[in-house]
Amino acid sequence: MTETVLETADRETTVDLPRFGTCSYRESEVLTFPWGLPGFANLRRFLALNLEGQEKFVWLQSLDDASVALPIADPWQIFPDYEPHLPSYAHTTLDLQRPEDFATMCVVVVTPGAAEMTMNLLAPIVLNLRTRTGRQITLETGGYSVRTPIPRKAPAATAGA
């Protein structure tokens, strides 16, 4: 990995990211995935990047491998009737105490040359906003798919979690 890291006295770090250029962040902004992510088991530290012109998406940028960045989105902005029922282990391992303590996001898949984008509704990423830890959780019920086509015109946001 070729990245330049400079630390300042106030714990701000600057990194060069292949997709996004120079980015500064504080350690308090880092999201930790103690169990890694499927396909990226050794990557544990990520930033959530919001880009101008891509307001519906957040990029989950790895700090362990600067070449890895995953687009994620709030599933309720696209699928207002999404009703994931998190298994009990999700609440325990992520220390989810109150609904306002966590966010649920889903990975967006953009296949080069494909006419459509898809969203992984079967395995949402659950983020504890209080502890800044996250985990991708496979739902046990609901009949959701790993590759749910995203409609060309997504409905307006009505709810979120």
C-alpha positions as a Python dict, from the first residue, in 0.01 Angstrom:
ca = {
    (1, 'M'): (0, 0, 0),
    (2, 'T'): (140, 337, -95),
    (3, 'E'): (-5, 609, 120),
    (4, 'T'): (134, 911, 290),
    (5, 'V'): (37, 955, 653),
    (6, 'L'): (109, 1270, 851),
    (7, 'E'): (-5, 1316, 1208),
    (8, 'T'): (-52, 1650, 1379),
    (9, 'A'): (-71, 1730, 1750),
    (10, 'D'): (-454, 1726, 1747),
    (11, 'R'): (-456, 1366, 1613),
    (12, 'E'): (-561, 1462, 1263),
    (13, 'T'): (-427, 1226, 999),
    (14, 'T'): (-396, 1286, 627),
    (15, 'V'): (-396, 1003, 374),
    (16, 'D'): (-370, 986, -5),
    (17, 'L'): (-653, 772, -140),
    (18, 'P'): (-639, 639, -498),
    (19, 'R'): (-1009, 714, -569),
    (20, 'F'): (-1063, 1028, -364),
    (21, 'G'): (-729, 1208, -337),
    (22, 'T'): (-606, 1359, -13),
    (23, 'C'): (-832, 1307, 288),
    (24, 'S'): (-793, 1425, 647),
    (25, 'Y'): (-965, 1258, 939),
    (26, 'R'): (-951, 1224, 1315),
    (27, 'E'): (-916, 893, 1496),
    (28, 'S'): (-1261, 954, 1650),
    (29, 'E'): (-1411, 930, 1298),
    (30, 'V'): (-1275, 581, 1228),
    (31, 'L'): (-1526, 295, 1210),
    (32, 'T'): (-1391, -38, 1336),
    (33, 'F'): (-1510, -373, 1204),
    (34, 'P'): (-1369, -626, 1457),
    (35, 'W'): (-1488, -919, 1241),
    (36, 'G'): (-1383, -762, 912),
    (37, 'L'): (-1625, -771, 618),
    (38, 'P'): (-1702, -1067, 391),
    (39, 'G'): (-1433, -1072, 125),
    (40, 'F'): (-1219, -831, 329),
    (41, 'A'): (-1159, -1024, 653),
    (42, 'N'): (-830, -849, 733),
    (43, 'L'): (-959, -495, 683),
    (44, 'R'): (-1080, -351, 1015),
    (45, 'R'): (-1056, 29, 999),
    (46, 'F'): (-1277, 238, 769),
    (47, 'L'): (-1393, 593, 711),
    (48, 'A'): (-1740, 691, 592),
    (49, 'L'): (-1691, 945, 311),
    (50, 'N'): (-1969, 1164, 171),
    (51, 'L'): (-1893, 1295, -177),
    (52, 'E'): (-2039, 1597, -348),
    (53, 'G'): (-2277, 1490, -624),
    (54, 'Q'): (-2329, 1146, -467),
    (55, 'E'): (-2559, 1247, -181),
    (56, 'K'): (-2749, 915, -171),
    (57, 'F'): (-2430, 716, -123),
    (58, 'V'): (-2154, 691, 136),
    (59, 'W'): (-1817, 540, 55),
    (60, 'L'): (-1682, 300, 315),
    (61, 'Q'): (-1310, 364, 263),
    (62, 'S'): (-1061, 118, 411),
    (63, 'L'): (-770, 264, 604),
    (64, 'D'): (-595, -76, 602),
    (65, 'D'): (-592, -98, 220),
    (66, 'A'): (-641, 236, 46),
    (67, 'S'): (-745, 61, -278),
    (68, 'V'): (-1066, -71, -115),
    (69, 'A'): (-1373, 154, -102),
    (70, 'L'): (-1729, 21, -95),
    (71, 'P'): (-2036, 226, -187),
    (72, 'I'): (-2311, 193, 73),
    (73, 'A'): (-2650, 360, 111),
    (74, 'D'): (-2943, 398, 347),
    (75, 'P'): (-3177, 122, 222),
    (76, 'W'): (-3493, 313, 324),
    (77, 'Q'): (-3413, 592, 76),
    (78, 'I'): (-3449, 337, -204),
    (79, 'F'): (-3670, 65, -53),
    (80, 'P'): (-3910, 234, 194),
    (81, 'D'): (-4073, -100, 284),
    (82, 'Y'): (-3744, -265, 389),
    (83, 'E'): (-3798, -438, 726),
    (84, 'P'): (-3484, -619, 840),
    (85, 'H'): (-3512, -819, 1162),
    (86, 'L'): (-3165, -832, 1311),
    (87, 'P'): (-3070, -1160, 1478),
    (88, 'S'): (-3006, -1143, 1853),
    (89, 'Y'): (-2630, -1185, 1810),
    (90, 'A'): (-2620, -850, 1627),
    (91, 'H'): (-2758, -669, 1930),
    (92, 'T'): (-2516, -850, 2162),
    (93, 'T'): (-2193, -828, 1961),
    (94, 'L'): (-2246, -463, 1867),
    (95, 'D'): (-2385, -358, 2208),
    (96, 'L'): (-2698, -210, 2050),
    (97, 'Q'): (-2895, -56, 2334),
    (98, 'R'): (-3121, 208, 2179),
    (99, 'P'): (-3242, 254, 1820),
    (100, 'E'): (-3081, 598, 1798),
    (101, 'D'): (-2741, 439, 1875),
    (102, 'F'): (-2713, 258, 1543),
    (103, 'A'): (-2752, 292, 1168),
    (104, 'T'): (-2820, 29, 906),
    (105, 'M'): (-2661, 67, 563),
    (106, 'C'): (-2645, -168, 264),
    (107, 'V'): (-2367, -231, 14),
    (108, 'V'): (-2438, -111, -339),
    (109, 'V'): (-2297, -319, -623),
    (110, 'V'): (-2205, -143, -944),
    (111, 'T'): (-2102, -395, -1207),
    (112, 'P'): (-1895, -241, -1489),
    (113, 'G'): (-2088, -257, -1814),
    (114, 'A'): (-2414, -354, -1641),
    (115, 'A'): (-2723, -143, -1695),
    (116, 'E'): (-2831, -156, -1331),
    (117, 'M'): (-2700, -120, -981),
    (118, 'T'): (-2801, -362, -707),
    (119, 'M'): (-2819, -345, -329),
    (120, 'N'): (-2740, -620, -79),
    (121, 'L'): (-3054, -620, 135),
    (122, 'L'): (-2980, -969, 274),
    (123, 'A'): (-2667, -864, 465),
    (124, 'P'): (-2688, -503, 588),
    (125, 'I'): (-2399, -331, 759),
    (126, 'V'): (-2500, -232, 1110),
    (127, 'L'): (-2301, 50, 1270),
    (128, 'N'): (-2304, 130, 1640),
    (129, 'L'): (-2276, 509, 1628),
    (130, 'R'): (-2189, 530, 1997),
    (131, 'T'): (-1892, 289, 1989),
    (132, 'R'): (-1813, 338, 1617),
    (133, 'T'): (-1804, -38, 1558),
    (134, 'G'): (-1974, -218, 1274),
    (135, 'R'): (-2056, -559, 1141),
    (136, 'Q'): (-2218, -698, 829),
    (137, 'I'): (-2512, -907, 948),
    (138, 'T'): (-2681, -1179, 743),
    (139, 'L'): (-3057, -1166, 803),
    (140, 'E'): (-3222, -1494, 895),
    (141, 'T'): (-3571, -1395, 778),
    (142, 'G'): (-3734, -1164, 525),
    (143, 'G'): (-3646, -1330, 195),
    (144, 'Y'): (-3411, -1049, 90),
    (145, 'S'): (-3153, -1085, -185),
    (146, 'V'): (-2783, -1010, -208),
    (147, 'R'): (-2847, -841, -546),
    (148, 'T'): (-3175, -651, -534),
    (149, 'P'): (-3201, -428, -844),
    (150, 'I'): (-3216, -58, -759),
    (151, 'P'): (-3501, 114, -947),
    (152, 'R'): (-3386, 384, -1187),
    (153, 'K'): (-3597, 640, -1001),
    (154, 'A'): (-3572, 560, -630),
    (155, 'P'): (-3860, 682, -412),
    (156, 'A'): (-3805, 974, -178),
    (157, 'A'): (-3688, 889, 173),
    (158, 'T'): (-3969, 824, 416),
    (159, 'A'): (-3799, 657, 712),
    (160, 'G'): (-3461, 552, 834),
    (161, 'A'): (-3292, 347, 1103),
}
